[in-house]
Amino acid sequence: MTHTLEELKSGSLIGSKRLKLACDLKQFPNEILSLSETLEILDLSDNQLSELPDSISKLKYLKIIFFERNQFTEFPLILKELPLLNMIGFKSNQLKTVPENAFPPMLKWLILTNNKIKKIPKSIGDCVHLQKCTIAGNQIEELPSEMSNCVNLELLRISANNLKSIPNWLFELPKLSWIAFGGNPISHQTKTTTNIDSFDWNDFSIKEILGEGASGLISKASWKSKKEEVAIKVFKGSMTSDGLPEDEMEISISSGFHENLIQILGKVKNHPNNKSGLIMKLISPTYLNLGNPPSLETCTRDVFDKKTVFNEKEILKIAKSIASVSAQLHGKGINHGDLYAHNILINETADCLFGDFGAASFYDVNSNLSQNIERVEIRAFGCLLEDLLSVAPVNERNNQFLKKWQKLIADCTASEVKLRPSFHQIIEELNTF
């Protein structure tokens, strides 16, 4: 809910825990300080702010702050004075500088996507609570080695920067599970081996919108010449939180055929706005999302509807399906980067479709890093198993049931990355269940 400046000035918002203002603000309204005893979430996205007053430090209970699409050029040092602040968002500003010692002590979630930052401060290594860091779409040339101290970091987006190297320590972080690193000078380039045809936009009649993601719009379409219905994803062509849409398109095509992947039928050509697009097999409406994306509270972990329940047979079928498709992807040097329940579609018989390659990256399977890259994604798989286990029927959670799953989860999430199994080893293990 968006509030108005008039409501704030009238005093009618006194006692509020949340405040959202989007009214072309050029200065931070001092009236916000009247909420200092209660305010926990402040969203000032879509304004024209470029600086913050020192008085913002009076908002001592503030936990979350958003400044998306404003005019900041420097990360405000004053934010370090907010003792409970754990989530900060400056997506799509004009940020060039992030000073040393600018981060608050409880920082868990940092969003600096789509700015002009060249250097991440060494003091990020002091952010021992940091779990989620999205810095894609900047001009960063190297990651500070001090970042190896961020031992609780689980999700990292460093796509579309100027990284000349990917340090070994990155894939040794004990909790790293979801990473996107494509679109950098160091990124592994691969030629798409799958022959895929392009089809004229005018041969399709667009019907209703099926869904919208960060990278594009998916619509149902009638393929006139083939007399069949398909889904078409038209890419927005702009930077997302995860990376570049062109990388997503290339990887979607390169993934190849697998019964647990959404089948790619071709590319679109001659789009009226010169946009790229993929033609995909239309999925039955009986397929629904396995889970929901993480909330502000859960940070890195998916959430499930209260009615969601999967028995052991269904959990095993899901686990085998996702392990199988992940083994194929890593065999082709593709790291999905977003292995989550909310990116898996499932029907009533637990048939799965794994999708959304927005955070995927190519890597060299013959490189020294390749084994650890796969084993980072193995931890994400372990988290998925843990989430599925949490929605198993209580009456099925006997010792034998729990023991084998808990051992596999422990193996997948081992703090020493190189000790984790590969996806092929996981498949062998699941076949014994």
Secondary structure, DSSP 8 states (H G I E B T S, - for coil): --B-HHHHHHTTTTT-SEEEB-S--SS--GGGGGGTTT--EEE--SS------GGGGG-TT--EEE-TTS--SB--GGGGG-TT--EEE-TTS---B--TT-S-TT--EEE--SS------GGGGG-TT--EEE--SS------GGGGG-TT--EEE--SS--S---GGGGG-TT--EEE--SSTTS------S---EEEGGGEEEEEEEEE-SSEEEEEEEETTTTEEEEEEEE--S--SS--HHHHHHHHHHT---TTB--EEEEEE--TT---EEEEE---TT-EESSB---TTTTTS-B--TT----HHHHHHHHHHHHHHHHHHHHTTEE-S---GGGEEE-TT--EEE---TT-EE--TTSTTHHHHHHHHHHHHHHHHHHHHHTS-GGG--HHHHHHHHHHHHHHT-SSGGGS--HHHHHHHHTT-
